[in-house]
Amino acid sequence: MPLQATQEPAKIVEKALAAIGEIATLPEITIRIIEIVEDPKSTARDLHDVIKNDPALSVKVLKVVNSAFYGLPGQIASVDRAIVLLGLSAVKNIAIAASIAKLFKGKRISEQFTATDLWRHSVAVAVAAREIAKRATKPTMLDEIFVAGLIHDLGMLVERQAFPEKLSQVIDRCMREDIDFQQCERELIGTDHSAFGMGLTTKWKFPRHLRAAVGFHHNPQALSEELRTIGTLMQAADVLCCHEQIGFHLTARHGTITEEMLDPLMITQAQIEEVREGLHEEVAEAEATLGG
C-alpha cells in the first residue's frame, strides 16, 4: 500500500521506517560496537572480542587501517594492534563505514542515477569534509567527520525503498527544472531526505554528532553551537561535491560556500579551492579502500 504524502512529516518518516525492511536494521555487530564505544566503562578488549567474531569486518578494519587514510608506518597485522593504535572511536567508525557501504548496492534510484552514484557522492562528501576539517585551526574528530559524510544522505535510501516512484519523480523534475531538491521532496513526498535520515540514525541509536550531521546538513544553523561545526562541515562538503558533480549531485547544487559558513570553521575560500583541486583523486582512492 503506497505511503501518502499528505500526512504530517513526522508521521511520514515513522510510517516509512516501519514499512522498509532491507535497510531498517543495522547489523547487530555494528550496533554492539557502537554500544561498547559509547560506554565509558568499555575497554579495547571488549571491542576486540566483538570484532574477532566477524572475519569479514576484521579484514575490513585492517584494510582501512593500512590504507593511506591513516598513513601509519608499516603494516598493521592484527585488530588488537589496530585498536591500540587508533583507539575505540576510530575502529567504531570503520565498522560503521563497512556496514553502511553494503546498503548502497542494488537497484537504480532513478533513470539517471544508480545506488552506486549515491555511494560515490557520499564518499566524496566524506573525503571533502575530512579535508576541510584538516585545514581548520584545531582539527578534531577526523574519522567521525569522515563517517558523517558517508552517512549524510542515508535518508535517500529510505526514500528509494519507501517511495521509489515519488523519488524518481523528484529527480526527474530537478533534472528538468531549476528547483531546489528539498523543496521538491517536500512537495512530492511530504518531507525530505534529511528527516528520513534523522529518523533512521535515531532508530539505530547513532551518536548525536552523527545524527546531527545527517539531519541538519542542509540547515546547520538550526543546531546547537556544540553540534553546528559538524553540520556546517557537511554542508560545505556537500555543496562542493555537488558543484563538482561527483556521483549523485542534485541535493546541494544550488548551495553556495559563503564566508559566513567558513568563518566559524576558520577556513578560507583559498583552502576550499585546495580541497577541490585534489578531490577527484582522493575520492577514487577512498572508494578503492571502502569498496571491497
C-alpha positions in Angstrom: 0.0 0.0 0.0 1.6 3.3 -1.0 2.5 5.8 1.7 0.7 9.1 1.4 2.5 12.4 1.4 -0.5 14.3 2.7 0.3 13.5 6.4 2.4 15.3 8.9 6.2 15.0 8.1 6.9 13.1 11.4 4.2 10.6 10.6 5.5 10.1 7.1 9.0 9.3 8.5 7.6 7.0 11.1 5.5 5.1 8.6 8.3 4.9 6.0 10.7 3.4 8.6 8.1 0.9 9.6 7.5 -0.1 6.0 11.0 -0.7 4.9 12.9 -3.9 5.7 16.1 -4.1 3.8 17.8 -1.1 5.4 15.8 -0.6 8.6 18.0 -2.9 10.6 21.7 -2.1 11.1 23.8 -5.3 11.5 23.8 -6.5 15.1 27.6 -6.4 15.4 27.7 -2.7 14.4 25.0 -1.8 17.0 27.1 -3.7 19.6 30.3 -1.9 18.6 28.5 1.5 18.9 27.2 0.5 22.4 30.7 -0.6 23.5 32.4 2.6 22.3 29.7 4.9 23.8 30.0 3.1 27.2 32.8 4.9 29.2 33.4 1.6 31.1 34.4 -0.3 27.9 37.9 -1.4 27.1 39.8 -2.2 23.9 39.5 -5.9 24.9 35.6 -5.6 24.8 35.8 -4.2 21.3 38.3 -6.8 20.1 36.1 -9.6 21.5 33.2 -8.5 19.3 35.2 -7.8 16.1 37.2 -11.1 16.2 33.9 -13.0 15.7 33.3 -11.3 12.4 36.1 -12.3 9.9 34.8 -10.0 7.2 34.8 -7.0 9.5 38.2 -7.8 10.8 39.6 -7.8 7.3 37.8 -4.5 6.5 39.3 -2.9 9.7 42.8 -4.0 8.7 42.3 -2.9 5.1 41.3 0.6 6.2 43.9 0.9 8.9 46.6 0.0 6.4 45.3 2.5 3.8 46.6 5.9 3.0 43.6 7.2 5.1 45.6 6.7 8.3 49.1 6.8 6.9 50.5 4.7 9.7 54.1 3.5 9.4 54.4 -0.2 8.5 51.6 -2.7 8.1 49.2 -3.5 11.0 48.5 -7.2 11.0 46.1 -7.6 14.0 42.9 -6.0 15.0 44.2 -5.8 18.6 47.1 -3.6 17.4 44.7 -1.5 15.2 42.5 -0.8 18.3 45.5 0.2 20.4 47.0 2.5 17.7 43.7 4.1 16.6 41.5 4.0 19.6 38.0 2.7 20.1 36.2 5.6 18.4 38.2 5.2 15.1 37.6 1.5 14.9 33.9 2.1 15.7 33.7 4.5 12.7 35.4 1.9 10.4 32.8 -0.6 11.5 30.0 1.8 10.7 31.6 2.6 7.3 31.8 -1.1 6.5 28.2 -1.7 7.4 26.9 1.4 5.5 28.8 0.5 2.3 26.6 -2.6 1.9 23.4 -0.5 1.9 24.3 1.4 -1.3 24.0 -1.7 -3.5 21.1 -2.8 -5.7 18.6 -1.2 -8.0 18.7 2.3 -9.6 17.4 5.2 -7.7 16.1 6.7 -11.0 16.6 6.5 -14.7 19.5 9.0 -14.3 21.2 7.6 -11.2 22.2 4.3 -9.6 22.8 3.5 -6.0 26.5 3.5 -6.8 26.2 7.1 -7.8 24.8 7.9 -4.4 27.6 6.0 -2.7 30.2 7.9 -4.8 28.7 11.2 -3.7 28.7 10.0 -0.1 32.3 9.0 -0.3 33.1 12.4 -1.9 31.4 14.3 0.9 33.2 12.2 3.5 36.6 13.0 1.8 35.8 16.7 1.3 34.6 17.2 4.9 37.7 15.5 6.3 40.0 17.6 4.1 38.2 20.8 5.0 38.4 19.8 8.7 42.1 19.1 8.4 42.6 22.8 7.4 40.8 24.1 10.5 42.9 25.7 13.2 42.3 22.8 15.5 41.3 19.7 13.5 39.5 17.2 15.6 37.4 14.0 15.2 38.5 13.5 11.6 37.4 9.9 11.5 34.0 10.9 12.9 33.7 13.6 10.3 34.5 11.1 7.5 31.8 8.8 8.7 29.3 11.6 9.0 30.0 12.4 5.3 29.4 8.7 4.4 26.0 8.6 6.0 24.8 12.2 5.4 22.4 11.1 2.7 21.1 7.9 4.2 17.6 9.3 4.0 17.8 8.9 0.3 18.0 5.1 0.8 14.8 5.3 2.9 13.1 7.2 0.1 14.3 4.8 -2.5 12.7 1.9 -0.7 9.6 3.6 0.7 8.8 6.0 -2.2 10.6 4.7 -5.3 8.2 6.3 -7.8 8.0 9.6 -6.0 11.8 9.8 -5.6 12.2 9.2 -9.3 9.7 12.0 -9.9 11.7 14.3 -7.7 14.9 13.5 -9.5 13.3 13.9 -13.0 11.7 17.2 -12.1 15.0 18.5 -10.6 16.8 17.5 -13.8 14.3 19.3 -15.9 13.7 22.4 -13.8 15.8 24.8 -11.8 14.2 23.8 -8.5 15.6 23.1 -5.0 15.8 19.4 -4.3 14.5 19.6 -0.7 11.6 21.8 -1.8 10.7 19.3 -4.5 10.9 16.4 -2.0 8.6 18.2 0.4 6.1 18.9 -2.3 6.0 15.3 -3.7 6.8 13.2 -0.7 5.8 15.4 2.2 9.2 15.7 3.8 12.9 15.4 2.8 15.8 13.0 2.9 17.3 14.8 6.0 14.2 14.0 8.0 14.3 10.3 6.9 18.0 10.1 7.6 17.5 11.6 11.1 14.7 9.1 11.8 16.9 6.1 10.7 20.0 7.1 12.6 17.9 7.8 15.7 16.4 4.3 15.3 19.9 2.9 15.1 21.0 4.9 18.2 23.8 6.6 16.4 25.9 9.1 18.4 24.4 12.6 18.4 27.1 14.2 16.3 26.4 11.7 13.5 22.6 12.2 13.9 23.1 16.0 13.7 25.2 15.7 10.5 22.5 13.6 8.8 19.5 15.6 9.9 20.9 19.1 9.5 23.5 19.1 6.7 21.3 21.5 4.7 20.5 23.8 7.7 23.2 23.5 10.3 22.3 26.9 11.7 19.4 25.2 13.4 21.8 23.1 15.5 23.2 24.0 18.9 26.7 25.6 18.9 28.2 22.3 20.0 26.9 20.4 17.0 26.9 23.2 14.5 30.5 22.6 13.4 30.0 19.1 12.1 26.7 20.2 10.4 28.5 23.1 8.7 31.3 20.9 7.6 28.8 18.6 6.0 27.0 21.5 4.3 30.2 22.9 2.8 31.5 19.5 1.7 28.1 18.6 0.2 27.9 21.9 -1.8 31.5 21.4 -3.1 30.8 17.8 -4.2 27.5 18.7 -5.9 29.2 21.6 -7.8 31.9 19.1 -8.9 29.1 16.7 -10.0 30.7 13.7 -8.3 28.1 10.9 -8.3 24.5 11.9 -7.3 24.8 15.7 -7.3 21.3 17.3 -7.2 20.7 17.8 -3.4 23.0 20.8 -2.9 23.6 22.0 -6.4 22.0 25.4 -5.6 24.1 25.8 -2.5 26.9 28.4 -2.0 30.0 28.1 0.2 29.9 31.5 1.9 32.3 33.4 4.1 29.6 33.3 6.8 29.7 29.4 6.5 33.5 29.3 6.6 34.4 31.9 9.2 33.3 29.8 12.3 35.3 26.9 10.9 38.3 29.2 10.4 38.6 28.1 6.8 39.3 30.3 3.8 37.9 30.2 0.3 41.5 29.5 -0.9 41.6 26.4 1.3 38.3 25.2 -0.2 40.0 25.5 -3.6 42.9 23.4 -2.4 40.4 20.7 -1.4 38.6 21.0 -4.7 41.9 20.5 -6.7 42.7 17.2 -5.1 39.2 15.9 -4.6 38.6 13.6 -7.5 41.8 11.7 -7.0 41.2 11.3 -3.2 37.7 10.1 -3.8 38.9 7.4 -6.2 41.4 6.3 -3.5 38.7 6.3 -0.8 36.3 4.3 -3.0 39.0 1.7 -3.6 39.6 1.4 0.2 36.0 1.2 1.2 34.6 -0.8 -1.7 35.9 -4.3 -1.2 
